[in-house]
């Protein structure tokens, strides 16, 4: 595995999928209330926030509690943020995931 290249691939493609989802929905990335990305590692989440010029606090992270739980990481992080009151009815939430085959996708939802 080429760790540095995988990191760059993840940050670039996560940011691009977020940007594309927002554009498709006709909203600015800055108007999204919360980002719930795949919880691979904190460095990737931090790098994505920097690439998008967004505060890291808007990226829900449960890595310290759950680690990288692969496909379950997005719904686990979403459940935590809803339960603790960060995500509220009416919030615009971007869900994003990366697959083991270096595939990716995102969905923008109004909670």
Biopython code that builds the backbone (N, CA, C, O; Angstrom):
import numpy as np
from Bio.PDB.StructureBuilder import StructureBuilder

atoms = [
    (1, "UNK", "N", (0.847, -1.182, 0.000)),
    (1, "UNK", "CA", (0.000, 0.000, 0.000)),
    (1, "UNK", "C", (0.885, 1.235, 0.000)),
    (1, "UNK", "O", (1.866, 1.308, 0.740)),
    (2, "UNK", "N", (0.543, 2.176, -0.810)),
    (2, "UNK", "CA", (1.245, 3.455, -0.897)),
    (2, "UNK", "C", (0.518, 4.454, 0.005)),
    (2, "UNK", "O", (-0.348, 5.194, -0.460)),
    (3, "UNK", "N", (0.871, 4.475, 1.297)),
    (3, "UNK", "CA", (0.151, 5.271, 2.286)),
    (3, "UNK", "C", (-0.038, 6.734, 1.931)),
    (3, "UNK", "O", (-1.139, 7.269, 2.063)),
    (4, "UNK", "N", (1.024, 7.384, 1.480)),
    (4, "UNK", "CA", (0.955, 8.809, 1.151)),
    (4, "UNK", "C", (0.010, 9.031, -0.032)),
    (4, "UNK", "O", (-0.768, 9.985, -0.036)),
    (5, "UNK", "N", (0.076, 8.158, -1.028)),
    (5, "UNK", "CA", (-0.791, 8.286, -2.200)),
    (5, "UNK", "C", (-2.251, 8.000, -1.851)),
    (5, "UNK", "O", (-3.151, 8.670, -2.356)),
    (6, "UNK", "N", (-2.490, 7.011, -0.990)),
    (6, "UNK", "CA", (-3.863, 6.708, -0.561)),
    (6, "UNK", "C", (-4.439, 7.888, 0.210)),
    (6, "UNK", "O", (-5.603, 8.244, 0.027)),
    (7, "UNK", "N", (-3.625, 8.497, 1.073)),
    (7, "UNK", "CA", (-4.059, 9.672, 1.828)),
    (7, "UNK", "C", (-4.471, 10.794, 0.874)),
    (7, "UNK", "O", (-5.557, 11.357, 1.007)),
    (8, "UNK", "N", (-3.600, 11.117, -0.090)),
    (8, "UNK", "CA", (-3.905, 12.176, -1.052)),
    (8, "UNK", "C", (-5.167, 11.845, -1.849)),
    (8, "UNK", "O", (-6.027, 12.704, -2.045)),
    (9, "UNK", "N", (-5.274, 10.604, -2.305)),
    (9, "UNK", "CA", (-6.455, 10.158, -3.054)),
    (9, "UNK", "C", (-7.715, 10.371, -2.215)),
    (9, "UNK", "O", (-8.717, 10.883, -2.714)),
    (10, "UNK", "N", (-7.665, 9.982, -0.951)),
    (10, "UNK", "CA", (-8.832, 10.104, -0.078)),
    (10, "UNK", "C", (-9.226, 11.563, 0.104)),
    (10, "UNK", "O", (-10.388, 11.916, -0.095)),
    (11, "UNK", "N", (-8.288, 12.406, 0.473)),
    (11, "UNK", "CA", (-8.601, 13.815, 0.727)),
    (11, "UNK", "C", (-9.143, 14.487, -0.534)),
    (11, "UNK", "O", (-10.160, 15.178, -0.479)),
    (12, "UNK", "N", (-8.482, 14.292, -1.648)),
    (12, "UNK", "CA", (-8.918, 14.924, -2.898)),
    (12, "UNK", "C", (-10.302, 14.452, -3.304)),
    (12, "UNK", "O", (-11.161, 15.268, -3.638)),
    (13, "UNK", "N", (-10.528, 13.144, -3.279)),
    (13, "UNK", "CA", (-11.803, 12.622, -3.770)),
    (13, "UNK", "C", (-12.952, 12.813, -2.792)),
    (13, "UNK", "O", (-14.100, 12.952, -3.216)),
    (14, "UNK", "N", (-12.671, 12.823, -1.499)),
    (14, "UNK", "CA", (-13.723, 13.152, -0.537)),
    (14, "UNK", "C", (-14.142, 14.604, -0.742)),
    (14, "UNK", "O", (-15.333, 14.903, -0.823)),
    (15, "UNK", "N", (-13.170, 15.500, -0.825)),
    (15, "UNK", "CA", (-13.485, 16.924, -1.029)),
    (15, "UNK", "C", (-14.229, 17.121, -2.351)),
    (15, "UNK", "O", (-15.199, 17.877, -2.410)),
    (16, "UNK", "N", (-13.784, 16.452, -3.398)),
    (16, "UNK", "CA", (-14.445, 16.584, -4.696)),
    (16, "UNK", "C", (-15.875, 16.037, -4.665)),
    (16, "UNK", "O", (-16.769, 16.619, -5.278)),
    (17, "UNK", "N", (-16.098, 14.929, -3.961)),
    (17, "UNK", "CA", (-17.454, 14.381, -3.896)),
    (17, "UNK", "C", (-18.378, 15.296, -3.091)),
    (17, "UNK", "O", (-19.564, 15.411, -3.402)),
    (18, "UNK", "N", (-17.842, 15.939, -2.068)),
    (18, "UNK", "CA", (-18.619, 16.908, -1.296)),
    (18, "UNK", "C", (-18.976, 18.103, -2.178)),
    (18, "UNK", "O", (-20.124, 18.547, -2.199)),
    (19, "UNK", "N", (-17.993, 18.615, -2.897)),
    (19, "UNK", "CA", (-18.217, 19.762, -3.775)),
    (19, "UNK", "C", (-19.234, 19.415, -4.867)),
    (19, "UNK", "O", (-20.126, 20.214, -5.154)),
    (20, "UNK", "N", (-19.109, 18.245, -5.472)),
    (20, "UNK", "CA", (-20.033, 17.825, -6.531)),
    (20, "UNK", "C", (-21.449, 17.650, -6.001)),
    (20, "UNK", "O", (-22.408, 18.042, -6.666)),
    (21, "UNK", "N", (-21.597, 17.070, -4.820)),
    (21, "UNK", "CA", (-22.931, 16.890, -4.234)),
    (21, "UNK", "C", (-23.587, 18.230, -3.952)),
    (21, "UNK", "O", (-24.771, 18.421, -4.229)),
    (22, "UNK", "N", (-22.817, 19.155, -3.401)),
    (22, "UNK", "CA", (-23.354, 20.485, -3.119)),
    (22, "UNK", "C", (-23.758, 21.182, -4.413)),
    (22, "UNK", "O", (-24.831, 21.782, -4.485)),
    (23, "UNK", "N", (-22.911, 21.108, -5.431)),
    (23, "UNK", "CA", (-23.216, 21.753, -6.717)),
    (23, "UNK", "C", (-24.469, 21.147, -7.338)),
    (23, "UNK", "O", (-25.317, 21.874, -7.855)),
    (24, "UNK", "N", (-24.593, 19.838, -7.293)),
    (24, "UNK", "CA", (-25.768, 19.162, -7.858)),
    (24, "UNK", "C", (-27.046, 19.608, -7.161)),
    (24, "UNK", "O", (-28.102, 19.711, -7.785)),
    (25, "UNK", "N", (-26.941, 19.873, -5.860)),
    (25, "UNK", "CA", (-28.106, 20.305, -5.081)),
    (25, "UNK", "C", (-28.326, 21.816, -5.162)),
    (25, "UNK", "O", (-29.344, 22.323, -4.691)),
    (26, "UNK", "N", (-27.374, 22.532, -5.758)),
    (26, "UNK", "CA", (-27.512, 23.979, -5.876)),
    (26, "UNK", "C", (-27.248, 24.734, -4.592)),
    (26, "UNK", "O", (-27.806, 25.809, -4.375)),
    (27, "UNK", "N", (-26.394, 24.175, -3.731)),
    (27, "UNK", "CA", (-26.034, 24.856, -2.476)),
    (27, "UNK", "C", (-24.524, 25.036, -2.414)),
    (27, "UNK", "O", (-23.769, 24.276, -3.020)),
    (28, "UNK", "N", (-24.102, 26.037, -1.686)),
    (28, "UNK", "CA", (-22.674, 26.242, -1.467)),
    (28, "UNK", "C", (-22.188, 25.283, -0.385)),
    (28, "UNK", "O", (-22.916, 24.990, 0.564)),
    (29, "UNK", "N", (-20.972, 24.800, -0.527)),
    (29, "UNK", "CA", (-20.408, 23.898, 0.478)),
    (29, "UNK", "C", (-20.466, 24.546, 1.857)),
    (29, "UNK", "O", (-20.728, 23.869, 2.852)),
    (30, "UNK", "N", (-20.225, 25.839, 1.919)),
    (30, "UNK", "CA", (-20.254, 26.546, 3.194)),
    (30, "UNK", "C", (-21.619, 26.599, 3.851)),
    (30, "UNK", "O", (-21.725, 26.884, 5.044)),
    (31, "UNK", "N", (-22.679, 26.325, 3.074)),
    (31, "UNK", "CA", (-24.042, 26.320, 3.621)),
    (31, "UNK", "C", (-24.426, 24.995, 4.257)),
    (31, "UNK", "O", (-25.482, 24.887, 4.881)),
    (32, "UNK", "N", (-23.580, 23.989, 4.105)),
    (32, "UNK", "CA", (-23.855, 22.675, 4.706)),
    (32, "UNK", "C", (-23.543, 22.764, 6.193)),
    (32, "UNK", "O", (-22.470, 23.218, 6.591)),
    (33, "UNK", "N", (-24.495, 22.324, 7.005)),
    (33, "UNK", "CA", (-24.323, 22.436, 8.460)),
    (33, "UNK", "C", (-23.321, 21.436, 9.016)),
    (33, "UNK", "O", (-22.467, 21.792, 9.828)),
    (34, "UNK", "N", (-23.424, 20.190, 8.581)),
    (34, "UNK", "CA", (-22.600, 19.116, 9.143)),
    (34, "UNK", "C", (-22.102, 18.190, 8.047)),
    (34, "UNK", "O", (-22.793, 17.947, 7.058)),
    (35, "UNK", "N", (-20.903, 17.681, 8.236)),
    (35, "UNK", "CA", (-20.307, 16.695, 7.346)),
    (35, "UNK", "C", (-20.099, 15.426, 8.158)),
    (35, "UNK", "O", (-19.473, 15.454, 9.217)),
    (36, "UNK", "N", (-20.625, 14.313, 7.660)),
    (36, "UNK", "CA", (-20.473, 13.026, 8.333)),
    (36, "UNK", "C", (-19.733, 12.100, 7.366)),
    (36, "UNK", "O", (-20.354, 11.362, 6.601)),
    (37, "UNK", "N", (-18.399, 12.148, 7.408)),
    (37, "UNK", "CA", (-17.619, 11.350, 6.468)),
    (37, "UNK", "C", (-17.280, 9.968, 7.014)),
    (37, "UNK", "O", (-17.418, 9.689, 8.205)),
    (38, "UNK", "N", (-16.834, 9.122, 6.103)),
    (38, "UNK", "CA", (-16.248, 7.837, 6.472)),
    (38, "UNK", "C", (-15.166, 8.112, 7.513)),
    (38, "UNK", "O", (-14.369, 9.038, 7.358)),
    (39, "UNK", "N", (-15.141, 7.335, 8.533)),
    (39, "UNK", "CA", (-14.236, 7.568, 9.658)),
    (39, "UNK", "C", (-12.954, 6.736, 9.517)),
    (39, "UNK", "O", (-12.650, 5.915, 10.383)),
    (40, "UNK", "N", (-12.212, 6.943, 8.441)),
    (40, "UNK", "CA", (-10.992, 6.167, 8.204)),
    (40, "UNK", "C", (-9.885, 6.556, 9.188)),
    (40, "UNK", "O", (-9.359, 5.707, 9.907)),
    (41, "UNK", "N", (-9.538, 7.842, 9.212)),
    (41, "UNK", "CA", (-8.600, 8.338, 10.218)),
    (41, "UNK", "C", (-8.733, 9.852, 10.324)),
    (41, "UNK", "O", (-9.205, 10.511, 9.398)),
    (42, "UNK", "N", (-8.319, 10.385, 11.445)),
    (42, "UNK", "CA", (-8.507, 11.809, 11.718)),
    (42, "UNK", "C", (-7.722, 12.688, 10.760)),
    (42, "UNK", "O", (-8.186, 13.770, 10.400)),
    (43, "UNK", "N", (-6.550, 12.248, 10.342)),
    (43, "UNK", "CA", (-5.745, 13.053, 9.415)),
    (43, "UNK", "C", (-6.493, 13.290, 8.106)),
    (43, "UNK", "O", (-6.430, 14.385, 7.546)),
    (44, "UNK", "N", (-7.197, 12.279, 7.619)),
    (44, "UNK", "CA", (-7.961, 12.447, 6.383)),
    (44, "UNK", "C", (-9.099, 13.450, 6.593)),
    (44, "UNK", "O", (-9.340, 14.301, 5.737)),
    (45, "UNK", "N", (-9.792, 13.354, 7.720)),
    (45, "UNK", "CA", (-10.875, 14.305, 7.992)),
    (45, "UNK", "C", (-10.330, 15.724, 8.102)),
    (45, "UNK", "O", (-10.917, 16.658, 7.554)),
    (46, "UNK", "N", (-9.219, 15.892, 8.803)),
    (46, "UNK", "CA", (-8.608, 17.211, 8.948)),
    (46, "UNK", "C", (-8.139, 17.755, 7.599)),
    (46, "UNK", "O", (-8.322, 18.934, 7.298)),
    (47, "UNK", "N", (-7.536, 16.889, 6.796)),
    (47, "UNK", "CA", (-7.069, 17.307, 5.478)),
    (47, "UNK", "C", (-8.211, 17.716, 4.563)),
    (47, "UNK", "O", (-8.085, 18.667, 3.792)),
    (48, "UNK", "N", (-9.321, 17.002, 4.648)),
    (48, "UNK", "CA", (-10.493, 17.339, 3.840)),
    (48, "UNK", "C", (-11.058, 18.691, 4.269)),
    (48, "UNK", "O", (-11.391, 19.518, 3.421)),
    (49, "UNK", "N", (-11.167, 18.919, 5.556)),
    (49, "UNK", "CA", (-11.665, 20.208, 6.055)),
    (49, "UNK", "C", (-10.767, 21.340, 5.569)),
    (49, "UNK", "O", (-11.260, 22.376, 5.121)),
    (50, "UNK", "N", (-9.458, 21.149, 5.654)),
    (50, "UNK", "CA", (-8.526, 22.188, 5.180)),
    (50, "UNK", "C", (-8.693, 22.424, 3.681)),
    (50, "UNK", "O", (-8.715, 23.569, 3.229)),
    (51, "UNK", "N", (-8.809, 21.346, 2.914)),
    (51, "UNK", "CA", (-8.941, 21.480, 1.452)),
    (51, "UNK", "C", (-10.195, 22.265, 1.083)),
    (51, "UNK", "O", (-10.201, 23.006, 0.100)),
    (52, "UNK", "N", (-11.263, 22.103, 1.877)),
    (52, "UNK", "CA", (-12.525, 22.789, 1.625)),
    (52, "UNK", "C", (-12.607, 24.149, 2.329)),
    (52, "UNK", "O", (-13.600, 24.863, 2.185)),
    (53, "UNK", "N", (-11.572, 24.504, 3.083)),
    (53, "UNK", "CA", (-11.529, 25.768, 3.825)),
    (53, "UNK", "C", (-12.696, 25.859, 4.814)),
    (53, "UNK", "O", (-13.366, 26.887, 4.921)),
    (54, "UNK", "N", (-12.918, 24.753, 5.531)),
    (54, "UNK", "CA", (-13.998, 24.673, 6.516)),
    (54, "UNK", "C", (-13.413, 24.358, 7.886)),
    (54, "UNK", "O", (-12.366, 23.717, 7.980)),
    (55, "UNK", "N", (-14.079, 24.803, 8.948)),
    (55, "UNK", "CA", (-13.607, 24.440, 10.288)),
    (55, "UNK", "C", (-13.808, 22.947, 10.537)),
    (55, "UNK", "O", (-14.863, 22.393, 10.229)),
    (56, "UNK", "N", (-12.802, 22.313, 11.090)),
    (56, "UNK", "CA", (-12.867, 20.885, 11.378)),
    (56, "UNK", "C", (-14.004, 20.502, 12.298)),
    (56, "UNK", "O", (-14.441, 19.351, 12.297)),
    (57, "UNK", "N", (-14.494, 21.452, 13.087)),
    (57, "UNK", "CA", (-15.576, 21.167, 14.038)),
    (57, "UNK", "C", (-16.877, 20.791, 13.327)),
    (57, "UNK", "O", (-17.760, 20.193, 13.940)),
    (58, "UNK", "N", (-17.006, 21.131, 12.050)),
    (58, "UNK", "CA", (-18.227, 20.788, 11.308)),
    (58, "UNK", "C", (-18.185, 19.372, 10.742)),
    (58, "UNK", "O", (-19.160, 18.903, 10.155)),
    (59, "UNK", "N", (-17.049, 18.691, 10.922)),
    (59, "UNK", "CA", (-16.901, 17.301, 10.496)),
    (59, "UNK", "C", (-17.095, 16.411, 11.723)),
    (59, "UNK", "O", (-16.300, 16.445, 12.662)),
    (60, "UNK", "N", (-18.154, 15.624, 11.701)),
    (60, "UNK", "CA", (-18.414, 14.727, 12.823)),
    (60, "UNK", "C", (-17.342, 13.646, 12.832)),
    (60, "UNK", "O", (-17.111, 12.983, 11.821)),
    (61, "UNK", "N", (-16.694, 13.473, 13.969)),
    (61, "UNK", "CA", (-15.657, 12.456, 14.097)),
    (61, "UNK", "C", (-15.918, 11.599, 15.331)),
    (61, "UNK", "O", (-16.048, 12.108, 16.444)),
    (62, "UNK", "N", (-15.990, 10.306, 15.112)),
    (62, "UNK", "CA", (-16.115, 9.351, 16.213)),
    (62, "UNK", "C", (-14.958, 8.346, 16.169)),
    (62, "UNK", "O", (-15.041, 7.258, 16.738)),
    (63, "UNK", "N", (-13.896, 8.728, 15.492)),
    (63, "UNK", "CA", (-12.752, 7.830, 15.336)),
    (63, "UNK", "C", (-12.187, 7.417, 16.690)),
    (63, "UNK", "O", (-11.833, 6.253, 16.883)),
    (64, "UNK", "N", (-12.098, 8.352, 17.622)),
    (64, "UNK", "CA", (-11.539, 8.045, 18.943)),
    (64, "UNK", "C", (-12.386, 7.018, 19.683)),
    (64, "UNK", "O", (-11.864, 6.242, 20.484)),
    (65, "UNK", "N", (-13.693, 7.010, 19.420)),
    (65, "UNK", "CA", (-14.584, 6.063, 20.112)),
    (65, "UNK", "C", (-14.741, 4.740, 19.360)),
    (65, "UNK", "O", (-14.776, 3.675, 19.977)),
    (66, "UNK", "N", (-14.834, 4.805, 18.027)),
    (66, "UNK", "CA", (-15.159, 3.607, 17.241)),
    (66, "UNK", "C", (-14.030, 3.088, 16.375)),
    (66, "UNK", "O", (-14.065, 1.933, 15.948)),
    (67, "UNK", "N", (-13.030, 3.909, 16.104)),
    (67, "UNK", "CA", (-12.000, 3.517, 15.145)),
    (67, "UNK", "C", (-12.584, 3.502, 13.740)),
    (67, "UNK", "O", (-13.649, 4.070, 13.499)),
    (68, "UNK", "N", (-11.897, 2.862, 12.826)),
    (68, "UNK", "CA", (-12.375, 2.739, 11.459)),
    (68, "UNK", "C", (-13.246, 1.497, 11.377)),
    (68, "UNK", "O", (-12.741, 0.375, 11.328)),
    (69, "UNK", "N", (-14.548, 1.703, 11.363)),
    (69, "UNK", "CA", (-15.487, 0.584, 11.319)),
    (69, "UNK", "C", (-16.016, 0.358, 9.905)),
    (69, "UNK", "O", (-17.082, -0.228, 9.715)),
    (70, "UNK", "N", (-15.264, 0.824, 8.928)),
    (70, "UNK", "CA", (-15.567, 0.620, 7.512)),
    (70, "UNK", "C", (-16.959, 1.137, 7.175)),
    (70, "UNK", "O", (-17.269, 2.291, 7.470)),
    (71, "UNK", "N", (-17.798, 0.316, 6.568)),
    (71, "UNK", "CA", (-19.112, 0.762, 6.090)),
    (71, "UNK", "C", (-20.021, 1.248, 7.216)),
    (71, "UNK", "O", (-20.937, 2.034, 6.973)),
    (72, "UNK", "N", (-19.783, 0.799, 8.418)),
    (72, "UNK", "CA", (-20.629, 1.207, 9.541)),
    (72, "UNK", "C", (-20.251, 2.570, 10.100)),
    (72, "UNK", "O", (-20.987, 3.121, 10.918)),
    (73, "UNK", "N", (-19.123, 3.125, 9.678)),
    (73, "UNK", "CA", (-18.644, 4.355, 10.309)),
    (73, "UNK", "C", (-19.561, 5.544, 10.079)),
    (73, "UNK", "O", (-19.730, 6.362, 10.984)),
    (74, "UNK", "N", (-20.157, 5.669, 8.902)),
    (74, "UNK", "CA", (-21.021, 6.820, 8.642)),
    (74, "UNK", "C", (-22.289, 6.755, 9.490)),
    (74, "UNK", "O", (-22.591, 7.733, 10.174)),
    (75, "UNK", "N", (-23.052, 5.649, 9.483)),
    (75, "UNK", "CA", (-24.247, 5.637, 10.334)),
    (75, "UNK", "C", (-23.936, 5.704, 11.831)),
    (75, "UNK", "O", (-24.721, 6.268, 12.593)),
    (76, "UNK", "N", (-22.808, 5.138, 12.263)),
    (76, "UNK", "CA", (-22.427, 5.259, 13.674)),
    (76, "UNK", "C", (-22.170, 6.714, 14.042)),
    (76, "UNK", "O", (-22.665, 7.191, 15.063)),
    (77, "UNK", "N", (-21.402, 7.423, 13.222)),
    (77, "UNK", "CA", (-21.106, 8.833, 13.491)),
    (77, "UNK", "C", (-22.376, 9.675, 13.417)),
    (77, "UNK", "O", (-22.566, 10.586, 14.224)),
    (78, "UNK", "N", (-23.238, 9.376, 12.459)),
    (78, "UNK", "CA", (-24.511, 10.094, 12.337)),
    (78, "UNK", "C", (-25.361, 9.893, 13.591)),
    (78, "UNK", "O", (-25.918, 10.852, 14.124)),
    (79, "UNK", "N", (-25.461, 8.662, 14.057)),
    (79, "UNK", "CA", (-26.259, 8.366, 15.255)),
    (79, "UNK", "C", (-25.727, 9.107, 16.479)),
    (79, "UNK", "O", (-26.507, 9.620, 17.280)),
    (80, "UNK", "N", (-24.418, 9.166, 16.625)),
    (80, "UNK", "CA", (-23.818, 9.881, 17.759)),
    (80, "UNK", "C", (-24.163, 11.363, 17.698)),
    (80, "UNK", "O", (-24.552, 11.956, 18.704)),
    (81, "UNK", "N", (-24.019, 11.967, 16.506)),
    (81, "UNK", "CA", (-24.263, 13.410, 16.365)),
    (81, "UNK", "C", (-25.734, 13.772, 16.536)),
    (81, "UNK", "O", (-26.047, 14.861, 17.017)),
    (82, "UNK", "N", (-26.634, 12.880, 16.152)),
    (82, "UNK", "CA", (-28.063, 13.123, 16.380)),
    (82, "UNK", "C", (-28.366, 12.979, 17.876)),
    (82, "UNK", "O", (-29.072, 13.803, 18.457)),
    (83, "UNK", "N", (-27.831, 11.936, 18.480)),
    (83, "UNK", "CA", (-28.096, 11.679, 19.902)),
    (83, "UNK", "C", (-27.551, 12.786, 20.798)),
    (83, "UNK", "O", (-28.180, 13.134, 21.798)),
    (84, "UNK", "N", (-26.391, 13.344, 20.455)),
    (84, "UNK", "CA", (-25.827, 14.381, 21.327)),
    (84, "UNK", "C", (-26.332, 15.788, 20.991)),
    (84, "UNK", "O", (-25.920, 16.765, 21.617)),
    (85, "UNK", "N", (-27.229, 15.886, 19.997)),
    (85, "UNK", "CA", (-27.878, 17.155, 19.709)),
    (85, "UNK", "C", (-27.190, 18.052, 18.703)),
    (85, "UNK", "O", (-27.677, 19.145, 18.417)),
    (86, "UNK", "N", (-26.057, 17.607, 18.156)),
    (86, "UNK", "CA", (-25.409, 18.454, 17.152)),
    (86, "UNK", "C", (-26.260, 18.546, 15.888)),
    (86, "UNK", "O", (-26.512, 19.643, 15.390)),
    (87, "UNK", "N", (-26.696, 17.419, 15.377)),
    (87, "UNK", "CA", (-27.529, 17.416, 14.178)),
    (87, "UNK", "C", (-28.980, 17.516, 14.611)),
    (87, "UNK", "O", (-29.478, 16.707, 15.394)),
    (88, "UNK", "N", (-29.651, 18.546, 14.073)),
    (88, "UNK", "CA", (-31.043, 18.822, 14.445)),
    (88, "UNK", "C", (-31.921, 18.829, 13.204)),
    (88, "UNK", "O", (-31.437, 18.953, 12.079)),
    (89, "UNK", "N", (-33.217, 18.693, 13.432)),
    (89, "UNK", "CA", (-34.182, 18.740, 12.336)),
    (89, "UNK", "C", (-33.964, 20.008, 11.516)),
    (89, "UNK", "O", (-33.828, 21.104, 12.059)),
    (90, "UNK", "N", (-33.935, 19.831, 10.198)),
    (90, "UNK", "CA", (-33.753, 20.949, 9.292)),
    (90, "UNK", "C", (-32.314, 21.196, 8.877)),
    (90, "UNK", "O", (-32.068, 21.940, 7.927)),
    (91, "UNK", "N", (-31.351, 20.585, 9.574)),
    (91, "UNK", "CA", (-29.940, 20.761, 9.213)),
    (91, "UNK", "C", (-29.659, 20.120, 7.862)),
    (91, "UNK", "O", (-30.269, 19.116, 7.495)),
    (92, "UNK", "N", (-28.731, 20.712, 7.133)),
    (92, "UNK", "CA", (-28.249, 20.161, 5.878)),
    (92, "UNK", "C", (-27.002, 19.335, 6.210)),
    (92, "UNK", "O", (-26.013, 19.860, 6.723)),
    (93, "UNK", "N", (-27.069, 18.040, 5.909)),
    (93, "UNK", "CA", (-26.028, 17.101, 6.327)),
    (93, "UNK", "C", (-25.463, 16.384, 5.097)),
    (93, "UNK", "O", (-26.212, 15.860, 4.272)),
    (94, "UNK", "N", (-24.145, 16.369, 4.989)),
    (94, "UNK", "CA", (-23.477, 15.691, 3.891)),
    (94, "UNK", "C", (-22.887, 14.394, 4.417)),
    (94, "UNK", "O", (-22.043, 14.410, 5.313)),
    (95, "UNK", "N", (-23.326, 13.273, 3.865)),
    (95, "UNK", "CA", (-22.801, 11.954, 4.220)),
    (95, "UNK", "C", (-21.839, 11.533, 3.117)),
    (95, "UNK", "O", (-22.157, 11.676, 1.936)),
    (96, "UNK", "N", (-20.672, 11.018, 3.483)),
    (96, "UNK", "CA", (-19.669, 10.653, 2.487)),
    (96, "UNK", "C", (-18.984, 9.370, 2.913)),
    (96, "UNK", "O", (-18.749, 9.146, 4.101)),
    (97, "UNK", "N", (-18.664, 8.524, 1.934)),
    (97, "UNK", "CA", (-17.969, 7.270, 2.246)),
    (97, "UNK", "C", (-16.952, 6.933, 1.167)),
    (97, "UNK", "O", (-17.115, 7.268, -0.006)),
    (98, "UNK", "N", (-15.898, 6.261, 1.606)),
    (98, "UNK", "CA", (-14.874, 5.719, 0.709)),
    (98, "UNK", "C", (-14.948, 4.211, 0.835)),
    (98, "UNK", "O", (-15.155, 3.681, 1.926)),
    (99, "UNK", "N", (-14.778, 3.515, -0.288)),
    (99, "UNK", "CA", (-14.800, 2.057, -0.266)),
    (99, "UNK", "C", (-13.403, 1.473, -0.320)),
    (99, "UNK", "O", (-12.436, 2.145, -0.679)),
    (100, "UNK", "N", (-13.323, 0.214, 0.044)),
    (100, "UNK", "CA", (-12.045, -0.490, 0.059)),
    (100, "UNK", "C", (-11.387, -0.534, -1.310)),
    (100, "UNK", "O", (-10.162, -0.624, -1.398)),
    (101, "UNK", "N", (-12.160, -0.475, -2.364)),
    (101, "UNK", "CA", (-11.612, -0.466, -3.715)),
    (101, "UNK", "C", (-11.301, 0.929, -4.197)),
    (101, "UNK", "O", (-11.171, 1.160, -5.399)),
    (102, "UNK", "N", (-11.180, 1.872, -3.262)),
    (102, "UNK", "CA", (-10.917, 3.269, -3.549)),
    (102, "UNK", "C", (-12.020, 3.880, -4.417)),
    (102, "UNK", "O", (-11.765, 4.632, -5.358)),
    (103, "UNK", "N", (-13.243, 3.527, -4.063)),
    (103, "UNK", "CA", (-14.421, 4.153, -4.650)),
    (103, "UNK", "C", (-14.982, 5.118, -3.626)),
    (103, "UNK", "O", (-14.637, 5.024, -2.448)),
    (104, "UNK", "N", (-15.830, 6.038, -4.034)),
    (104, "UNK", "CA", (-16.350, 7.021, -3.096)),
    (104, "UNK", "C", (-17.691, 7.528, -3.576)),
    (104, "UNK", "O", (-18.052, 7.392, -4.745)),
    (105, "UNK", "N", (-18.419, 8.115, -2.645)),
    (105, "UNK", "CA", (-19.693, 8.715, -2.979)),
    (105, "UNK", "C", (-20.169, 9.571, -1.829)),
    (105, "UNK", "O", (-19.638, 9.502, -0.721)),
    (106, "UNK", "N", (-21.182, 10.384, -2.107)),
    (106, "UNK", "CA", (-21.710, 11.288, -1.086)),
    (106, "UNK", "C", (-23.195, 11.504, -1.331)),
    (106, "UNK", "O", (-23.689, 11.358, -2.449)),
    (107, "UNK", "N", (-23.892, 11.856, -0.259)),
    (107, "UNK", "CA", (-25.320, 12.198, -0.344)),
    (107, "UNK", "C", (-25.561, 13.398, 0.550)),
    (107, "UNK", "O", (-25.061, 13.469, 1.673)),
    (108, "UNK", "N", (-26.326, 14.328, 0.041)),
    (108, "UNK", "CA", (-26.679, 15.534, 0.792)),
    (108, "UNK", "C", (-28.148, 15.396, 1.202)),
    (108, "UNK", "O", (-29.025, 15.225, 0.355)),
    (109, "UNK", "N", (-28.401, 15.474, 2.505)),
    (109, "UNK", "CA", (-29.765, 15.288, 3.004)),
    (109, "UNK", "C", (-30.165, 16.433, 3.919)),
    (109, "UNK", "O", (-29.338, 17.002, 4.631)),
    (110, "UNK", "N", (-31.442, 16.754, 3.884)),
    (110, "UNK", "CA", (-32.009, 17.711, 4.834)),
    (110, "UNK", "C", (-32.545, 16.876, 5.972)),
    (110, "UNK", "O", (-33.481, 16.100, 5.778)),
    (111, "UNK", "N", (-31.970, 17.018, 7.166)),
    (111, "UNK", "CA", (-32.354, 16.186, 8.292)),
    (111, "UNK", "C", (-33.689, 16.671, 8.816)),
    (111, "UNK", "O", (-34.215, 16.110, 9.778)),
]
sb = StructureBuilder()
sb.init_structure("model")
sb.init_model(0)
sb.init_chain("A")
sb.init_seg("    ")
for serial, (resi, resn, name, xyz) in enumerate(atoms, 1):
    if name == "N":
        sb.init_residue(resn, " ", resi, " ")
    sb.init_atom(name, np.array(xyz, "f"), 0.0, 1.0, " ", f" {name:<3s}", serial, name[0])
structure = sb.get_structure()
